[in-house]
Amino acid sequence: MDSKIKVENPLVILHGDEMAQVAFERILDQFLHPRLDINLVEVDLTAENRLVTNGQAVVDAISALKQYGVGIKNAGMTVNRQQLDEMLARHPDIAEDDLDKLATKSPNGAIRKGIGGNITREDIEFRNLTSVRPDWVGRDIEVDTMDSGGLDFSYSELSEATGVAKVMFVGSSGDPMELHRRTLKKGDPWMLATNSLEDVKAWAHRFFQRALDEKRHIYLGLKDTVVPGYDGVMRAAIEEIYERDYREKVAAAGLDYHYELIDAQAARIVANPPEHALWGVPDNVSGMKLYKLVQQLKRYGLPERKAHVSISRMSAGGGDQYGSFNAPAAEDGIIKVVVDGEEKHARQVKTKDPILFMSNDRHAIKDWVKQVFRDASINKKEVYFGLKREFVPYDEVYSSIILEIRKELAALDTPPPSFMIMRPSRQLSKMICDPPRWGLYPAQNLDGDIFSDISAALGGSLATASSVIKSKDGTLLYEAPHGTAHDLYLRYLETEGKEANFNSSALIFAVANALETLAEREANDALADYSRKLKQALIDTVAQGTITGDLKGKTTDPAAENVVDMYGFLDAVEANIEA
């Protein structure tokens, strides 16, 4: 290009961590700075900066997105206890007790809530990638879950009026103590769940012993980064038992133990399953979904994937587990939910029992369902909702809103797209084992994480899917669905940058989508042309057989594959732009 393309509107850039950030900076230097005259509003969302600014970086990101309307977000770290301790050691002037939760928790939920956005994820339409189809029939994998406690034994209601909900605790003193409060509007769903830590420990012993008896590798899946006071408490108790009673036995039997966040682990086990495994998922709701999926895969295998899968994740309300109050009980006592002074539910808990109180926003749910129907209509997709409405009042609100919007659309002579409501376990199985040519699968926060990671992994890798957060006011935040690639980053550092193995496809696609949106909003033909060229160059590069290591053997012509590192891939994309 002889001159830079002038872009009138600013573009928000949210920086992240580790290998994803190395790739992101290279993409900006290679595809934006030399080609566009554009104002980039940059916010440092690294874990380190979120800590030292006490979460102000997250607030700044939300403000920038709401002001300018289009942004790109890179993957960022959600620190575990060890990583937090390491950061605090580097900053001895920071007192942990004084930190805002935005300083240490994942910024993703806060950003989605801040802009009122929901996530839509789908495969990038690479022409020559084949679906990952491991041999699943008869595979020796089992899922083990608890048969008590958790969300399956929760209590839920729909708020009868706008008011204040309080989580109260009565311990040995006999005096009620307020643990948490939040405002609920009429029709908002809320839920209280607890688990017995003693039951969790008993399950852990059975789980590890079963793995030894059946000579299976051990996998444990939870979401302790997002729900530390609930899943984190269970993980700590389970792994304490493993370290004390089973580590040596497991090693002596020649078996392995693996812990991973449940969404990432679900993707790994389904797309690249081990030969012999026992997969522990303590939460019985998620556990039963994954148990039924694995049983179906073992019986029928994975079908050839002939269609792109789209997932819409409800997140604008900031609710469900991701916006929950979760903490262990400080002592034996009674936990209560009181709404506007009226006690709605009470149950006994013991010391360290994990407690979770969650709710969602009915108005946000309605906005999301409208978005689902709108996206499905535009893209001619069938919609498959997963709800446990006949058993859980919390889910009934979703069902009633779906029917409410269907009536509203019918009154406007605008028929809704074809849709079905099914059990969440059936929804997951259909997405993986019986997908229609164009299906859209709406899911709540945690399910959405699990579904999207499984789908992306089966489609090639997490780097072969696109993701966008859409708000009803038109704010669009494009992102890659993958994480920071911690292991690849460690190798990058160890080799002083000589080994840069990372698939940057999803980040490139996010950049191209953001530029395309800016072009539409300011009727910028030159920018629209460049965004199309960038997307096409990405598609063409993979079609030519130039791929990164994660896609090796996953193209339609493995013999013609040219496996390159991150730099080689980006250079190949650039060459195709010029061509």
N, C-alpha and C positions, 0 to 999 in steps of 0.2 A: 504494500500500500504506500502510495506517495505521501499521503497526509493522514493525520488522525481523524477519526470520525468524531464529530462534536455531539456530545450527549448532554441534554439540557438538565435532566433531573439527576439528583445524587443517587448513589447506590450504597446501601448499608452493608458493611462487611464485618462479620462477627468472627474473630479469630479464635482458634482452638489450640489443641495440644498435640504433642508427640509427632508421629510420622504423618498423620493427616495434615498437620500444620506445615511441615516441611513441603509436602505436595502442594498445599494451597498457596503458599508463597511463590512457589515456582510457577504455578498456573497463572497467578496474577501478573508476575513478571513477564511471562511468555505470551499471554493471550489478551491481557487488558492494557497494561501500562504502555506498551509500544504502539498500540493500535487505536486506543480510544482517548479522547479528551473528555474525561469524566471526573466528577468529584466523588471520591470514595469517602464515606463517613465510616471510619474504622473504630471498632470497639474491641479492646483486649479482653476476651472471655476465657483466658487461660485459668487453670485452677489456681495458680500462684496469684494472679491479679485479682481474682474473685476474693481470695483470702485477704490480701493486703488492703483492698478497698472496702473490706467488710460487706461485700455483696453489692456495692454501689455500681460495679461494672454491669451487673445484671439489670439494675434499674436503668442505667444509661442505654443499654441495648434495647430495652422495651421502648424507651422514650424515642430513640432514633427511628425504630421501625414504625411507630405510630405517626411520627412526623413525616417521614419520607415514603413509606408505603411499600418499598421493595427492598429485599435484602437477601444475603447469602450467609448461611451459618455453617461453620466448620464444626467437626466433632470435637468435643471437649471431655476432659477427664471428670469422672465422679470419683472422688478420692475415697479409699478405704481407710480404716483406722491407722494402719501403718504409714500410709502416704501422708495423712494429715499430721501425724506425729513428726514426720520428717520435715514437712513444711513449717510447722510451729518451731521446730528446732532451729531452722534458718532465720526465723523472725521472733526472737525471744521477747521482743517488746509487745507482742500480741498475746492477750489473755484469751484463752479458749472460751471461758464463761461469758465473755463480752461479745462474742461473735454472733452476728445475725445468721439465720439458717441459710440465707442466700450466699454466705461466704464459703460454706463447706458442702452444701448439697448440690445435686445436679441442677443446672440452670434451666434445663429444657422445660420442665413443667411450669416454672415461673414465667418463662417467656411466652409459652403457649397461652397461659391464663392471662398474662398481661395484654396480649394483643387480641385475645378472644378467638384463637385459631384452632382448627382441627387439622389432622394430618391425613393426607392422601399419598399412598405409596403404590408404585406399580413398576413392572419390569421395563427396562430400556429395550427398545425393539432392535436388538442386534440380529442381523440376518443369519448369521452362521454359528450361533451358539446352540448347543444341544442341551436338553434338560439333564440334570444329574439323576441317574436312575440306578442306585445301588440295588443289588440283589437282596430283596427284603423277605421273600417267601421263606417261611420256616426259620428265620433268623432267631438266634437264641438271645433275645432281649426281653426283659420284663420291667414293668413300672410298678414301684411299690409306694403306696401312699397311706396316710393315716385314715382310720375309719371313725375318728372322733374329733371334736373341736373344729376350730377354724371357721371359714365362711359357710361351710355346709351346715353348721350348727349356730349360725348367727341369728340375731333378731333384727328385723327391719320394718320400717313403716314409711308412709308418705306423710309429710308434715301437713297437719290440718289447717294451719294458719301461719302467717308470718310471725316469727318470734325467735327467741334465743334458746338454743339447745346447749345444755351443760353436761359434761362428763364429770360425775362426782364420785368420790371414793370415801368410804367409811372404813377406817382401820381400827386398831386396838383402842385408840382413844375414844372412839364412839362419836367423834365430831366429824361432820361432813367436810371434805376437802375438795375444792374445785380444781380439777386437772386441766380442763380445756373448755372453751366455749366458742360457739360460732352462730351466726344468724342463718336461719332457715326461712325460705319463703314458702308460701302455700304451694303444696304439690311437690316440693323437693323431697327426694328419697334420702333416708339415712339408715345406717346399719351399725350395729355393735357386734364385734366378734372377739372372742378370746380363745386361748388355747392353754391347756394344762401343760406346764413345763415338764412335770413328772411323766405325763403321757408321751410327750415328745421324746424324752430320754428313753422310756421303755421301747418306743418305736425304733429309736436309733439302735439299740441293742439287737432287736429282732432283725432290723435291716442289715446291719453289718454281719451278723451271724448267718443270715440267709445267703449273703454273697459268698461267704466262706464255704458254706455247705454245698452250694451249687457251683462253686469255682467260677464266679463271675467278676469281672472288673466293676468297680464301684463308681457311680456318678451321683452327685448330689446337686440339685438345682433349686435355688431360691432367688429372691430379689432384695438382698440385704442392703444394697446401695441406696435404694429408693424408700424402703420400709425398714429402716434399721432397728426401730424399737419393737418390731414384730418378727419379720423374717431374720433380722440380724441376731435377735435373742435366740431364736431356734438354731440358727447356724452355729453360734458360739457353743451352745449346749451339746449339739450333735458332734462337732469337731473336738470338743474336750473329751468326749467318750471315745472317739476314734483314736486320738493321740494316746490316751491312757490305756485303753483296753484292746485295741485292734490293730494299730499300726504295724507292730512287729509280726502279728499273725498274718496280716494281709501281705506283707513283704515276703514272709517265709513261704506263702502259698503261690508266690509269683504273680500276684495280682496288683493292680494299680488303683489308686484313689484319685478322683478328679472332682474339684468343685468349680462351678462356673455359674454366672448369672443365668437364670432359667431360660430366657429368650435365646441367648447365644448358645447355650447347651442344647436346647431343643433343635436348633438349626443344625448343629454339629451331629447330633445323634441321628436325626432323620436323613440328612444328606450324605453323611459319611459315617455310617453306623459301625461300631465295633462288633467283633464276632460274638463275644459273650459279655453281657453287661446286665447289671441291675441298676436301674435308674430310680433314685429316691427323690420324690417330690412331696414333702410333708403336707403342704396345703392340699386338702382333699378335693377342692373344686378344680384347680389346675391339674392335680394328679389324675383325676378320673378322665378329664378331657384327653390327656396325653396317653393314659392307659388304653382307652378305646381306640385312639389313633394307631398306636403301636400294634394292637391286636389285629386291626384291619390291614395294616401293612404286612404283617406276618402271614396273613391268610391270602391276600390278593396281590400284594406287591404294589409298586408305584407305576401308575399308568404313564404312557408317553405324554408329555406336556405339550399340547398343541395350541395353547392360548396363553395370553398374558393375564396375570392375576392382579387385580387392584384391591387395595385395602384402605378403608377409611377408618381412622382412629379417633374416637371421641376424646377430646382433651381440653376443649375451650373452657369447660367448667372448672377445670383444675381439681376435679373430684376423684371419687373412687379411692383406691389404695394410694395413688400418687399424691393426693391432697389430704391424706388422712392424718389424724392424731394417732400415733402409735408409740407405745412405751411399755416397759415391764412394770408390773405391780411392785410397789415398794415394800409391801408387807401383806400378810393375809388380811382379807377384808371383803367388802362388797362394792362392786362397781355399778353405778347407776347412770341412766340417761334421763335428764329432767328437761322438759320443754315447757317454757313459760310457767315454771313453778309446779308443773304436774309430772310426777314420776311415771315414765313410760315403760321402763324395763330395768330390772336389777338381776345380778347374778354374782355368785361367790367366785373369788379368785384367790390364789395363793401367791406367796412371795415369788417374784420374778416371772410370773405368768405373763405372756405377751398379750397386750390389749390393743385393739384397733377400732377406731371410730371413724367412719367415713360417710360422706354425703356427696350429693351432686346438685347441680343447678338445673331446674326444670326448663328455664328459658334457654340455657345453653344447650341442653339436650335437643330442644325443639329446633334451634338454629342448625345444629349438627344434622339432624334428620333431613331438614330442608336441603342442606348442602349435599347430602348423600343422594337424595332424589334428583336434585339439579344436575349433579355430575353424571349420574346414571342416564338421565334423559339425553344430555348433550352427547355422551359417548356411546349411547345405545347399549347399555349394560343391564344385566339382570342383578337384582339386589338380594343378598342372603343375610338376614339378621340372625344373630345367635342370642337367645334369651332364655332364662330359666323362670319365665313369668308365672308358671303354675305353682311354683314352690316358694318363690322369693318376691315379696312385695316390692323390694328395691328395683327389680327388673320390670315389674309391671308398668312402671311409669314410662319406660321406653316403648312398650307395646301400645299403651294408650295414646302416646304422642304420634306414633306411626299411623295409627288409625285416624287420629285427629287431622293430621296433615293430608292424608288420603282424601278425607271428606272436603277439606279446604280446596284442594286441587280439582276435585270433581265439580265443586260448585263454580269454579272458574273455567269449566270446560277444558281443563288441562289434566288429562289422565296421568296418574303417576306411572313410573316404569314398573315392569313386572318385578314383584318381590315376594319373598317367603320369609316366615319366621320359624326358626327351628331351634332345637337345643344347641347350646354352644359346642358340645362335643361333636354333634352332627355337622355343625357349621365348619369346624376345623377339618373333619374327615372329608367333607365334600370339596373344600378348597384344595386339598392335597390329592385325594384319591378319585374324585369324580367332578373335576372342574368343567363348567360350560365354556364355550368359546370366549365369551366376554362376561365375566362375573365380577361383582363388586361386593366385598365382604366387610361390612361395618362391624367394629368391635370397640369395646371399652378399653381403657388404658392398658392394663396388663396383658389382656388377651391380644390387643393390637400389637404390642411388642413381640409376643411369642409368634403370632401369625405372620407378621411381616418378616421376621428373621428366618423362619422356616421357608417361606415363599421365596425370599431372595436367595437363600442358599440353594434351593432346588433349581432356581433359574440360572445359576452359574456361580455367583458370589454376591455378597452384600454390595459390592461395587458395581453390579449390573442392574441396580434398581434406582429409581428416582423417588424423591420425596419432596413434598411441599406442604407448608402450613398455611391454610387459608382462613382469613377472618371475614366476618360478614360485612365489615366496612371496606373490604377490598385490599387489605394488607396481605402481601404474599412474602413468605420467607422460604426460600429454596435451600435444601440441604442434602447431604449424602446420608443414607440410612446406616452406614457403617460407623464403627468407633474409631478410636485414635490409633489403633494398630500398635499396641504397647510392645509386643515381642519384636516386631519389625523395627521399631524405633530403637530398642536396646541394641540390636544388631547394627543399625545405622551408626549409632554412637561408638560402638566397639570398633568398627572399621573406619572411623573418621569420615563417614559419608560415602565410602567406596561401595558399600552394599545398600542400595536404595531400592528395596523391593516393596512396591506398593501399587495397587491398582487405583489410578486416579480418575477412572471413567465417571463415577457418580459425581465427583466434584466438578469435573469439566461440564457435565450435563446440567448441573445446578447453575453454573455460571452462565451457560448458554440460555437456559430458561429465564433467568433473571434479566438478561440483556433483551431477550425477546419480549418480555413484559414491558420493559422500559420503552422499547421501540413502538409497541402498540399504543402506549399511553401518550407518547409525544409525536406519533405519526412520523417516525424517523425511519425512512426507507433504507438508508445506508446501514443503520444499526440492525434493522430486521434482516437484511441480507447477510451481514456478518454473523449474527446469531445462528442463522440457518447453515451457513458454511461451517461454523464451529461444530454444530451437531453432526452434520454430514461427514465432516472430517473424522470425527470420533467413530462413527458407524463404519466408515470406509476402512479405517485403520484396522479394526478388528476383523472386518470382512477380508482384508488382505492377508490375514493370518498373523499379524503383529500383535502379540498379546503379552501380558504379564504372567508371572508364574502361577498365580491362583487359577488361571483359566487353561492351563496346560491339559491337553487331552479332552477339553470340553467344546472344541469346535467341530464342525462337520467334516473337516479334513485335517486330522491330527498330523499327518505326514508333512503338510505344508506350513505348520506352525513355526513362527519365529519368536521365540521367547526372549523378551528384553526386560531390562530393569525400568524403573519409573522414568528415568531421564530419557531412555531410548524410546519409550512409549510416547512421551510428550513431544519429543522431536518428530516422531512419525506423524502425530496428529498435526503438528505445525506444517510439515511438508505437504500433507494432504490439503490443508487450507490454501497453500500457495499454488498447488496443482489445480 
